[in-house]
Amino acid sequence: MTNQNAQAAGSATKATATGKATSIDTDALIEWFAAEARDLPWRGPGVDGWGVLVSETMLQQTPVARVVPIWLEWMERWPKPSDLAGASQAEVLRAWGKLGYPRRAMRLHEAASVIASEHDDTVPSDVDTLLALPGVGTYTARAVAAFAYGRRAPVVDTNVRRVVARAVHGEGDAGNPSPNRDLADVDALLPEDDRTASRLSAALMELGQTVCTVRSPGCEICPVVADCAWQHAGRPAYAGPPKKVQRFAGTDRQVRGLLLDVLRRSEGPVGRPELDAVWHDAAQRDRALDSLLVDGLMEQTEDGRFGLPGEE
């Protein structure tokens, strides 16, 4: 596709951080998103910045299918930041269930308190103010600004990076993250108009999650397949440095989760024998237990039992 044709088709054609040119039919991608986007509850009418912040926090490294029921429960129970701020840490950790990385729940609880007290119970709309909230990083701040408030903010996750690597750079996958490069690459695709840019941000993410997947990309239904540099290059395999793969089985993270499960299921603090029973390696179990205490996800009572924070 020539530059003239690309521009006529509504394509984004700009210089990227790597010096290469993009040529993606962004109009087609936005139209596809309007027709094919999944019906997710946090995309529904009436969902405000708080609902989006909670969903984006829960979705970090957690599949959508696991998040949906928990998000719905949270929104019914704590529809405003002040509602969550008024809950105990133990309540929050129990409600988090098995979403993993429970420190996210604690940080969200902290953020809710700040939003309630310093922002009139309304999640801020600009990236810099969002970044000042506890536990809110670059991705989450940009996602809330774009998806809740329709702001022009490059939103970059693993799925978006894969779409850009393939469609723009003709590479099999994106390799390890490079924040400055990744943000610049996505920024180069976004139009200046806030609303259109926010829709494109959502469409890029949806494309990576549902079509341009890691193992079985659905190129036959991709709205930008005609422009895809990876297709034009013959769909080469990823040839970059080995990607970092996080394992879970047998890690301290798994043991921490098992220990917390005991506390979430109990009606109060438990004794050490109940915790010892969840894992065979005493040294690893002790290490995981100590880390939970240090992180404030567990507390020890005066009589030596263990419970969730603030629980007696």
N, C-alpha and C positions, 0 to 999 in steps of 0.2 A: 504494500500500500504506500503510495507516495505521500509526501507531507501535505500536498494540496488536497488530496482525497481524504486524508486523515482529518484535516481540519474541517473539511466540509461535512464529515460524518460526526462531528462533535468530539473528536479525539483530543486527548491531552498530549501535547507534544512539547516537552521542556527538557532542559539539561538536568541530569541527575547528579548525585554526588560522585559517581564514578566517571562522569563525562560522557556517558552514553545517552542516547535519546529515547524517550518513551513514545509509544504510539499506540494508545489503547482507546477504544471507542467507549468513552466514559458514559455517554448518553445511553448506549445499549446496556451497559452494566447497571445503571440506575433503573432503567426500564425493567430489566430482568429482576432486580431486587424488589421492585414494586409488585411484580406478579408472583414471584417465587419465594419470597422471604418466609421463613418459618413463623408460625403464629405463637410467639413466645409471650408470656404474661407481662414481662417488663417492657414490652413494646406496645402494650395496649393503651387505649385512650385514658387519660387521667393519671397516668404514672408520672410522678414528678422526679425531681433530682434525687430525692431520698431513695425511691424505689430503684432507680438506676444505680446509685452508689452501692446499695446493698447487693444488687444482682452482679455488678462488676467485681465486687469484693469476693463474692461466693464463687464466681466463675473462674477465678484464677487457679489454673491447674486442676480444675474439677469439671467433669463432663456435664453438659446441659441437663441431661436426663436426671442426674442426681440433684441438681440445684433447684429445678422447678418446684417440687413439692415443699422443700424447705423454705424457698423464697416466699411461696404463697402463705405458709404458716407464719413467717416473720411479718409479712405485710398485714396480716389480719391481727396479729398480736401487738405489733409495734408499728403502726402506720406513720408515725412521725418520729424524728430523732429524739425528741424529749421522752417519748414512750420507752424507747430502748435505754436511754440514759437513766431512767428511773428503775430499770431492772437490775437485779443483782448479777454479779459476775457468774455465779453458779447457774442462774437461770439462763444466761446467754450461752454458756458452754454446753449446757444440756440441750438447748434448742438448736445449737450448731450441728448436733448429731455427728454423723460420720463424713462430713464434707472434707475433713482433713485440714492440716495446717491450722490448728485452733487458735494460734496467735492472731490470725486474721479476725476472728470473732472478738477478741479482746481489744484489738486496735479499733475495730468498728464501734465498739462500745465507747471507747475513749473519744472517737471522732463525733459520735452522737452527742456526747456531753458538751463538746466545744461548739458544735452547730447550734445546739439548743441555747447555750448561754451567750454566745458571741455573735451569732448570725440569725437571731430571731426565729430559730427552729426551721430555717430554710437552707438547704444545701447551696453553697456558693456556685456561681455560674462561670467564673473565670478561672483559668488554669492556675495562675499563681496563687490565688487564695485557696484553691482546692489543695494545692501542694503543701500548704501550711497545716493541713489537718493531719492528725495522727494516723499513720499507716497508709496514707494516700501517696502513691508514687506517680511517676511520669505517665505510665499507661492509664491508671485509673483516673487521674485528673483529666486527661485528654478525652477519655471515653465518656466521662460524665458531661464535660463541656459540649462534646459533639452530639451524643445520643439523647441527653436530657434537655439541652438548651439550644441545639441546632447551631453550635459554633463551628467555625473553621479551625479544626485542630487535628493534625495528623495522629491517627490512632494506630499503633503498631503492636501486633501480637505475632505469635508464631505463624498463624494462618495468613496474615497479611504479608509477612515477610516471604512466605513461600510463593504467593501469587505474584509479587513483584519480581522475585528471583526468576520465575519462569516466564511470565508474560513480558517483562521489560528487558531482563538481562539474558534470557535464553539459557538459564542454568537449571539443573535438575532440582535443586533445593537451595535454601538460603545459607546453610552453614551456621556457624555460631554468630550470635548477635553482635552488632556494632551500632550502638544507640545513635550516634551522630549520623552515620551513613544511612541507617534505616529510616530515621525521621526525615532526612533530606530527600530520600527516594520517594517516600509517600507524599511529602509536601509538594513535590514536583508534579504529582498527579492531580492535586486538588485544585478546583477552580476557585476564583476569588470570592464568589458568592457564598455566604455562610451556609444557607440552607442546602444548596446543592452540594457543597463540600461535605457537610455532615451526612447527607444521604449516600454520597460516594464512599465515605469512610465505613459506613455500615455495610454497604454492598461489597466492598473489598473483603471485609471480614467474613461475611456470609458466603462469598464465593470460595474462600479458602476452607471454610468449615464443611461445606456441603458438596462442592464440585471439584475444586482443585486440591484434592486430598493427597496425603503422602503416598499411599500405596496404589490406589485405584482411581486416578483422576478421571472425571467424567467429561473428557474433552469434547465428546460428541454433543453435549448439551451446554457447553460453556458459551456465554454471550460474547466473549472477546477472543474466541479461538482464531478468528481470521487475522487478528493482529498479533497473536502470541508468538514471541520470539523463540520460545522453546519448541513450539510446533515447527516453525520455519527451520530450526536447527536440527530437526529430526528427533526431538525429545531425548537429548543426551542424558545419560545417568549423571547423578551428582558426582563431581570430581574434586571437590574441595577437601580440606582437612577433616579428619574424623570428627563427627558431631558428638557432643557430650550427651550421654544417656544416663538419666537418673533411674536407679533401680530402687525398689521398695522392699521386697521380701528380705527379711533378715537384718534390716537396717535399724538404727536407733529410732528412726521416725516410726517404723512399724511398732516397736516396743512401746514408745510413748503413746501411740494410739490405743494399744491394748490396755495400758494402765488407766488411761482416761476413760475408756469404755466401762471399766469396773466402777469408777466413781459416778459416771453419768447414770448407770443403772441402779445405783444404791440410793437410799433415801437419806443418807447421812454419811459421815466419815466411816472409813473401814480400817480394819487392822492390817498389819503387814502381811500376814499369811495369805489374805485374799489377793494381794498384789503379787506376791511371790509365785502364786500358782499360774500366772499368765505367761511366764517365759522361763525357759530352762536355763539360760545362761545368766548366772547370778551377777557377774561383773557388768554385763551389758544392761541387765535390768536395773542395777543400782545406778549406773550412769544415766540411763533414761529417766529414772525417778528423780535424781538430783537435778537434771536439766529442767524438768517440769516445775520443780520447786523454785529454781532460779528464775525461770520465765514467768512465775506468778500464775501458772495454770493449775497449780495444786498447792495446798497448804497443809502443814502438820499441826495437829492439835496438841494441847498441853499433855494429854495422856498418851501421845505417841501414835495416834491414828492419822489417817490421811483423808482429806476431803477437797472438794472444789473451793475456790476462793470465797471467803465470806460465809462459809457453811459451818454450822456448829452441831 
